[in-house]
Structure formats: structure tokens, C-alpha cells
Amino acid sequence: MGWTGDNKLYLTGSITSGLTLSPTNADGGTIPVGMSISTYDDYTYDDSTYERTAIYEGLLESSYTVSRITWVSSGDSNDIKYQVNESEDGIVFEGWSAEADAIETTTYKTKRPYIKFRFLFYSHNWSDSDSVQVTQVDRAFTAYVNGNIIDANEFNENFYTVGRDDLLPRGGTDLAGTTGVYNIGSSAYEWKAIHVNNLITDDYIRQTYNLIAKTVLSATATRIEFTGLSDDQYYITCKFIMNTTTTTDKTLMFFNGDSAANYGYMIMKSDSLGAFFVIKTERKTTQTGIFIGEALQTNTISDEYGGLFRGYINTHAGHEKMVIGDGMAGAFSSTTTGTVETIFSIGGIWSNNSDTVTSIQIIQASKLNANTEVKLWVRK
Amino acid sequence: MTFRIFVNSTTADASDTNDNYYHIGQSSRLPMGGSLLANTTGVYDLGSSSYKWEEFNVNSCTYDTLDANGITWEYLTRTVVDTAASEIEFSGLDSADAIEYLCIFKFISDTSTAAIIGFHANDSTYTAFAGVCLLGTPTTGAAYTITAASLGNTTAPTITSLYTFGFLRFHCDSNTFQGFHFLSMSGAGETYVDRLGDGFGYLSSTTAATVTSLTFVISSGNFQTGTYIELWARGA
């Protein structure tokens, strides 16, 4: 099963990933035999309205006896129309059907194994974002009616629809595939085990850490913030790229926008370069945040300064809010050898064990450069 | 809708036929059993170890246990102390199924007693160990050889509760030495952090290779109410 013989006139993309207008006819499509076509340049303004401007033509060979072709489209009503031309053997075709609105119609059902499809674009301007994409070709379900003779193929195909091949969520009386509505099992009726090669999920997976937020800076900033939080434990991973105008500013984490001197931390870090690092410890009380990184740039030949940090954040209600983690800071270069200037472990605390943590802020007074990346994970 | 059982020589109603299809294939897919295809729970599988589905595409995935075959960390359980106790034990473990355990903990000790918190495996069978910890204190940092499998050291009973927060990763692959890494902080509330420990070590045993339990102990006093440990595993 698949599409062959694609002819994309003033269109680009593919029928399965999406077709959009191409004023330059980028894919070299040709005018189908027996058809005429006008482009915007052929007429003065207004005259071109509702003229065909682009055409897709292709052949779908289906392995299903009764097939349903599903597509998604965008545009105003009748901006895109479709025609079909069906065949039993792929040689003799029945002739093209009348044009029908492909915007309002999104499925087509057939009993033929060979179907030529045309999508005809009547877009008003080259800049229109009208598009069409065939998203699914699957079996079609036939609902029976009392007093009618049942076709054996339809009878078989109905069983195949519910029991064979990919198991899809289906709804309605035609058992059409749908998305985001139905469940596999329920809280009352659980399956015992699921055996799959690949688990693909958009939202979350229970019983493991899930990425719930990710910030990648596109421009320099002094703050990264995650809001709307309510969980009791997080894991955070950070890649900081520092602006280099100031060399000693600390990167700090604080909670709920509280940047007052309500934090303490202990840091254990390597203090200087040499054959062996010297380990030093420092305890800080009444701080305005918890240390999670710093800007160091003693290596001035490097072109990037930054570091990494990872840690667990305890935000359980009724407990002290704490951070435990480790990281490094250094100077990095794509053209010469950089330096890791320090590695460190930290434990930090917010002197507030009553409030629920609803937001986490990370600040760096010297600014964080573009491509700084912070990810927040939580167990669901 | 209920499932209709057809009978020989009896005219079938088209809507009954359609409803049977809808019963099986429409809306949520629930496990079914018996001649009436009634919903049931905890009996049937989707796929099998021999016949697996290729992909499972969902918006969210909820279940009681996750067996990810080592692909990701699996949350096993969380213990919260509701009555003061001198030790916390996770039993029923099988290191043949988990080559690494992760414990995320917050220990709360007696407010009047400084204590060392440690762990052992298999009811003290795994007691021989060696390790080095980088220990931070308010005035100095030092590396020292740990004399117990210590995860934290609650000290300075000057303010309120004494706590230790951190994590332990325990590699218990039975084919090699069983090493661990922990990172923990201990303190006494407000903005005071009194200890920071970053240690590596290993447990060893001459009698058993499979870890079946992990036990957390405190050298003085008890684990107080509110102490919690999350146990995670990463499979082989």
C-alpha cells in the first residue's frame, strides 16, 4: 500500500507529510492531461479568483477491501477540492469524479484497491497557507441495515477493522479512527500487562521522571522561571552559558519569587588549578538564593563560559525546601583547549517549610546567554 | 451496550450485529472476558512477551508498576515514617532484576542527638565496605575515609529539627563489586547547612551476591515522624 506517480504542480511537500503552495513550482509538476490551469500571473487582480492555481495528482494502492482515506486540510471552504478516479485492476479506471470540497470533507470511503486522487487548490494568493495532508488510510466499517444483503467482503472487513493490524482508538457508528478521546483500560478495568517495543507519549509516563518544562534561551537574560508548580520533588538539569562581562557573579536559585535573605547553603568545591585541586568548603547563611553555578573566565582565550548543574529539589509540604546537587564551571572553546575551572557539590535550604512551592527562579546578574538550557523533571 | 450471542436458525437483527462490533471496537478499549465479553480487570494482557505491539501511542500512561527493562528509572515505593523507628528496611528486593537502586531521602533525627546515618544490605550480610567521603563543615573541607557506610551526619542541635537530605545510588550488579555514591546535606533548619557529604564506597559480602534488602540505620536515637525514603530501580 502506498502512493505512486506524484505530480505536484505549484505545490511542494508530500501527500503524507503535507502539501503547500509553491509559486516557483519547486517540485517540477506538470499540467495533468486534459486539464487547464491558470496562475495568478495570467490575470489581473480579481480575475484570478477561484481559478485553479495548483494541483496534486497521485495513485493510492490500498490493500484493504473497503478503505477509508482520511486527510486534514486548512483553508476556507472550497479553497481545496478533490477528485477520485477508481479502478479494480490499476489499469482500467472509471473516470474522474466531480470536484468536491476537500476542506469540509475529510474522509473518503471506497471498495476499490486503486484510487487516483487529485487535490485542486483554489487559493486566492500565493501567500495563502492552504494545505492538505493525508493522515490515515485504513479499513472502513460497514454498518448493517435490516433487510439488506450483506456483502461477504464487508462482513470480513468489519472483523478486520476491529481485530486486525494496528489497534486504533475508534468512535462513532463508522468506527473511524480518532485521537485523544478514548482510553486503553480504565481505573476500574485494568489490563494486566502491556507488551510493546516502543512507548510514545505526549504528556507523561507514570512511575518515572518526566520532563515537564524546558527553557532554552534565545537571547540574553538574567532570569529563568518555572511557574505553576505543585509537585513535591523535582530533578533539575542545567547548562549555563554566561555573559562574560562580569566574572564572579553567582547563579542562584530561589523559590516563589522570594529573593530576600532567606536561604543558606554549603558548597564544597575545588579552589584552584594545579596537579591536584584544593577542596574548600564554605557555609553561607542569610543568602538571597541557593548557589547552583558561577561565571568563571580566567581562561581568556576561550569563547564560551558556563557550566553544568544537576540536583534534586525537595518541595514536600511541611518540610524544609532543599536542593542537593553538583556541577562544574569553566571556560570552553571550539578552537582551542578550554578549562574546567571548578567542580562543586552544594546543599541549600530555604527557611520556609510552610508555603507550597509554586515557582522556581534562576538568576544570574551577569546574564545568561542564548542557548542556556534548563530542564525540570518530576515524577508523575 | 451488551454483547449479543447469536443462535442458529434465529434471524439476526442488523443493529445487534452492529452493536457487537461497537462493543468490541468502539470507544475505550477495556479488557473483556467470558462469553458475553464482559469487562474484567487484571487478567488479560495487551500483547505478550512473544507477540509485542510495535508502538504504544498515548497522551498519558498510567499503571501500577513499570517494568522498563533498564531503559529508565522505575519508581518502586516510598516509605514515610509515622512512628519513630531506629531503622527503615526495604525487603523483597532482587538485584538480579535491578542493577542499580536510587534512594532519595530526607532523614529527620532526634532534636537532642547528633547521629550518623548509614545503610547495609541483606540484614547486615553486606557489612564489609570501604569508601572515601568529601566532607564539608562550616569551617573546613576535608576528605576522610568513611568508617561506616554513612549517608549523613546530623549535628549542631542548636535550632529545631535535625535533617539530612540527599540521594544514594547503589550499584548492585551481582557480577562485580557493589559500589555506591551519595550526596547529602545535613542541618538544623532556618538557613543553616552544617554538613555536606559527597562519598563513594562499596559494600561486599563473601556469602551472597544477590541483594534482597536495603536497611537504613541511625547511630543514635530514632528516625522521626516525617522521615521519608523514595526507592527507585534501574533494571538490568
Boltz contact constraints between the chains, C-beta under 6 A:
constraints:
  - contact:
      token1: [A, 143]
      token2: [B, 18]
      max_distance: 6.0
  - contact:
      token1: [A, 144]
      token2: [B, 14]
      max_distance: 6.0
  - contact:
      token1: [A, 144]
      token2: [B, 17]
      max_distance: 6.0
  - contact:
      token1: [A, 144]
      token2: [B, 18]
      max_distance: 6.0
  - contact:
      token1: [A, 145]
      token2: [B, 14]
      max_distance: 6.0
  - contact:
      token1: [A, 146]
      token2: [B, 14]
      max_distance: 6.0
  - contact:
      token1: [A, 158]
      token2: [B, 21]
      max_distance: 6.0
  - contact:
      token1: [A, 162]
      token2: [B, 21]
      max_distance: 6.0
  - contact:
      token1: [A, 162]
      token2: [B, 24]
      max_distance: 6.0
  - contact:
      token1: [A, 162]
      token2: [B, 25]
      max_distance: 6.0
  - contact:
      token1: [A, 170]
      token2: [B, 25]
      max_distance: 6.0
  - contact:
      token1: [A, 170]
      token2: [B, 26]
      max_distance: 6.0
  - contact:
      token1: [A, 175]
      token2: [B, 25]
      max_distance: 6.0
  - contact:
      token1: [A, 175]
      token2: [B, 26]
      max_distance: 6.0
  - contact:
      token1: [A, 180]
      token2: [B, 59]
      max_distance: 6.0
  - contact:
      token1: [A, 182]
      token2: [B, 27]
      max_distance: 6.0
  - contact:
      token1: [A, 182]
      token2: [B, 28]
      max_distance: 6.0
  - contact:
      token1: [A, 183]
      token2: [B, 28]
      max_distance: 6.0
  - contact:
      token1: [A, 184]
      token2: [B, 29]
      max_distance: 6.0
  - contact:
      token1: [A, 189]
      token2: [B, 30]
      max_distance: 6.0
  - contact:
      token1: [A, 189]
      token2: [B, 31]
      max_distance: 6.0
  - contact:
      token1: [A, 189]
      token2: [B, 39]
      max_distance: 6.0
  - contact:
      token1: [A, 189]
      token2: [B, 41]
      max_distance: 6.0
  - contact:
      token1: [A, 190]
      token2: [B, 41]
      max_distance: 6.0
  - contact:
      token1: [A, 190]
      token2: [B, 42]
      max_distance: 6.0
  - contact:
      token1: [A, 191]
      token2: [B, 31]
      max_distance: 6.0
  - contact:
      token1: [A, 191]
      token2: [B, 46]
      max_distance: 6.0
  - contact:
      token1: [A, 192]
      token2: [B, 42]
      max_distance: 6.0
  - contact:
      token1: [A, 192]
      token2: [B, 43]
      max_distance: 6.0
  - contact:
      token1: [A, 192]
      token2: [B, 44]
      max_distance: 6.0
  - contact:
      token1: [A, 192]
      token2: [B, 45]
      max_distance: 6.0
  - contact:
      token1: [A, 193]
      token2: [B, 45]
      max_distance: 6.0
  - contact:
      token1: [A, 194]
      token2: [B, 46]
      max_distance: 6.0
  - contact:
      token1: [A, 195]
      token2: [B, 47]
      max_distance: 6.0
  - contact:
      token1: [A, 195]
      token2: [B, 48]
      max_distance: 6.0
  - contact:
      token1: [A, 195]
      token2: [B, 49]
      max_distance: 6.0
  - contact:
      token1: [A, 195]
      token2: [B, 52]
      max_distance: 6.0
  - contact:
      token1: [A, 196]
      token2: [B, 52]
      max_distance: 6.0
  - contact:
      token1: [A, 196]
      token2: [B, 53]
      max_distance: 6.0
  - contact:
      token1: [A, 196]
      token2: [B, 56]
      max_distance: 6.0
  - contact:
      token1: [A, 197]
      token2: [B, 52]
      max_distance: 6.0
  - contact:
      token1: [A, 197]
      token2: [B, 54]
      max_distance: 6.0
  - contact:
      token1: [A, 198]
      token2: [B, 55]
      max_distance: 6.0
  - contact:
      token1: [A, 199]
      token2: [B, 56]
      max_distance: 6.0
  - contact:
      token1: [A, 200]
      token2: [B, 55]
      max_distance: 6.0
  - contact:
      token1: [A, 200]
      token2: [B, 57]
      max_distance: 6.0
  - contact:
      token1: [A, 201]
      token2: [B, 58]
      max_distance: 6.0
  - contact:
      token1: [A, 201]
      token2: [B, 61]
      max_distance: 6.0
  - contact:
      token1: [A, 202]
      token2: [B, 59]
      max_distance: 6.0
  - contact:
      token1: [A, 203]
      token2: [B, 59]
      max_distance: 6.0
  - contact:
      token1: [A, 203]
      token2: [B, 60]
      max_distance: 6.0
  - contact:
      token1: [A, 204]
      token2: [B, 60]
      max_distance: 6.0
  - contact:
      token1: [A, 205]
      token2: [B, 61]
      max_distance: 6.0
  - contact:
      token1: [A, 206]
      token2: [B, 62]
      max_distance: 6.0
  - contact:
      token1: [A, 206]
      token2: [B, 63]
      max_distance: 6.0
  - contact:
      token1: [A, 207]
      token2: [B, 66]
      max_distance: 6.0
  - contact:
      token1: [A, 207]
      token2: [B, 75]
      max_distance: 6.0
  - contact:
      token1: [A, 208]
      token2: [B, 72]
      max_distance: 6.0
  - contact:
      token1: [A, 208]
      token2: [B, 73]
      max_distance: 6.0
  - contact:
      token1: [A, 263]
      token2: [B, 191]
      max_distance: 6.0
  - contact:
      token1: [A, 264]
      token2: [B, 191]
      max_distance: 6.0
  - contact:
      token1: [A, 264]
      token2: [B, 192]
      max_distance: 6.0
  - contact:
      token1: [A, 264]
      token2: [B, 193]
      max_distance: 6.0
  - contact:
      token1: [A, 265]
      token2: [B, 193]
      max_distance: 6.0
  - contact:
      token1: [A, 266]
      token2: [B, 136]
      max_distance: 6.0
  - contact:
      token1: [A, 266]
      token2: [B, 193]
      max_distance: 6.0
  - contact:
      token1: [A, 266]
      token2: [B, 196]
      max_distance: 6.0
  - contact:
      token1: [A, 268]
      token2: [B, 134]
      max_distance: 6.0
  - contact:
      token1: [A, 268]
      token2: [B, 136]
      max_distance: 6.0
  - contact:
      token1: [A, 268]
      token2: [B, 141]
      max_distance: 6.0
  - contact:
      token1: [A, 268]
      token2: [B, 196]
      max_distance: 6.0
  - contact:
      token1: [A, 279]
      token2: [B, 141]
      max_distance: 6.0
  - contact:
      token1: [A, 280]
      token2: [B, 141]
      max_distance: 6.0
  - contact:
      token1: [A, 281]
      token2: [B, 136]
      max_distance: 6.0
  - contact:
      token1: [A, 281]
      token2: [B, 141]
      max_distance: 6.0
  - contact:
      token1: [A, 283]
      token2: [B, 138]
      max_distance: 6.0
  - contact:
      token1: [A, 285]
      token2: [B, 191]
      max_distance: 6.0
  - contact:
      token1: [A, 286]
      token2: [B, 191]
      max_distance: 6.0
  - contact:
      token1: [A, 312]
      token2: [B, 104]
      max_distance: 6.0
  - contact:
      token1: [A, 312]
      token2: [B, 167]
      max_distance: 6.0
  - contact:
      token1: [A, 314]
      token2: [B, 165]
      max_distance: 6.0
  - contact:
      token1: [A, 322]
      token2: [B, 165]
      max_distance: 6.0
  - contact:
      token1: [A, 324]
      token2: [B, 165]
      max_distance: 6.0
  - contact:
      token1: [A, 324]
      token2: [B, 166]
      max_distance: 6.0
  - contact:
      token1: [A, 324]
      token2: [B, 183]
      max_distance: 6.0
  - contact:
      token1: [A, 324]
      token2: [B, 185]
      max_distance: 6.0
  - contact:
      token1: [A, 345]
      token2: [B, 183]
      max_distance: 6.0
  - contact:
      token1: [A, 345]
      token2: [B, 198]
      max_distance: 6.0
  - contact:
      token1: [A, 347]
      token2: [B, 185]
      max_distance: 6.0
  - contact:
      token1: [A, 347]
      token2: [B, 193]
      max_distance: 6.0
  - contact:
      token1: [A, 347]
      token2: [B, 196]
      max_distance: 6.0
  - contact:
      token1: [A, 349]
      token2: [B, 193]
      max_distance: 6.0
  - contact:
      token1: [A, 351]
      token2: [B, 190]
      max_distance: 6.0
  - contact:
      token1: [A, 351]
      token2: [B, 191]
      max_distance: 6.0
  - contact:
      token1: [A, 379]
      token2: [B, 75]
      max_distance: 6.0
